[in-house]
Amino acid sequence: MTDSYIRRSLRQIKIQTSGLQQKYIPVLLSDSKGSYIKREVTNLDELKIEFISQSGSRLRDSILWVRNNLHKRTKRYKNIHVYVWLGNCDITAKSGRYLNLRFQNTSSIIKYIKDKLEDIILAIKVSRKKNTPRVTLLEIPHYSLVEYNSSQKHPEPRSFYEDDIKLSKQIDSINSVIRQLNTSALDNARSPRFSLDLTRPTKGHKGQRAKARSHYNFKHVYVDGEHPNPLLAKLWYQRIGRQMVFDCFTKSKKHRHRHRKSKNSKFEN
C-alpha cells in the first residue's frame, strides 16, 4: 500500500482508553517484529504494554523462556494478557546473511507450528498458580525471501522466487491455524489481519474481465523485505493497541454509573 493509505488508516484507527478501566496488562511476546513496533510507540503508559522481544527466537525458544521467566517478569501485575507474535524464525532460517525456507513440505511446517503454538499456549496458562493469563495468537505478516536477500546483496535474489511462492502459501496456512486456535482454544480471540496492509490491487490483463488480485508491496512498506518501516510499524501498533483495549479494558464504574444516570433521566423526562 501507499504512504497515503497508511497515513489515512492511522487517522482512522485511534486507541481510546478514556472512561475505561484496565483489567489486564498486555504482554507482547515476539521475535524482532516487536522491537520495530516498540520503536514507534511514544505513549507506552497509555496501555502499559510489556514488550518481550527476542530477535531470532523460534517458538521452542520462547516456550522455554515462558516456562523459566514469564512469571518472574510479570509477577508485579495481577492479571496479564499475552499476545504471541512468533513464527517467522520457524518458517525461515538464516544461512549466513541470507534467508531460506526451513521446510519445503507445507504440511510438515503446518503440523510443527500448530504443535508448538499449542505448547506455548499451555506454557503461558500454567505459568501462574492464580489468575491464569489470557492468550491471543497474532497472525504472521507476509514477507519475501527475494526482497530480504536482495537487501542483503545476494548476487541472484530472483533465484528465491519459487520459494517465495511456497512461503506465501505456508503463511496463509499458518494464519488459518492461528485463527482456528484463537476461536477454538482461546475463547474467540482475535488478531489484526496485518497482511491486508501490504496488498495493492491490480487489474486483470487487457482483453479479460478485470479481476482484483492482491500483490504484496514489500519494497515500499518494509525496510528489508521482512520488517516494517516506521510508518507501517506505527499502523501495526495502532491495530494491536486497539485490540488490546478491547481485550484488556472495561468501562469504569464511574462511567457506567454516569451512563445509567443519563439513561434514567431520559425516562424521567
Helices and strands as residue ranges (DSSP letters): H 3-12, E 20-22, E 25-30, H 32-39, H 44-47, E 50-53, H 59-65, I 66-70, H 71-74, E 80-85, H 88-91, E 92-95, E 98-101, H 106-125, E 134-137, H 145-151, G 157-160, H 161-184, G 194-198, E 199-202, E 213-216, H 218-221, H 230-248, E 249-251, H 253-268
